[in-house]
C-alpha cells in the first residue's frame, strides 16, 4: 500500500507560527534553519513510523512525534515523546 503522505511530500509546509512552535518544542537552534526541510528529512527516513489517525498523520522518529494534517499537508506541530 502506498503512503499518501510520502506521495505528497513535496506539498509539505507549515505556517510562521508552526515554525516557531516546532523550533521551541524540539529545542532546535540555528542548525535547523529550514524547519520544513528538517521535518521532511525525518519523515523520509526509513526508521520513521508513519500512522494516520483521523485527519492527521503522526510520524514517530528519533524520540519525537511530528503531526501533519492529512488534507493540507501542513505540519501542525512536533514534540518530543
Secondary structure, 3 states (H helix, E strand, C coil): CCCHHHHCHHHCECCHHHHHHHHHHHCCCCCCCCHHHHHHHHHHCCCCEEEEECCEEEEEECCEEEEEECCCCEEEEEEEC
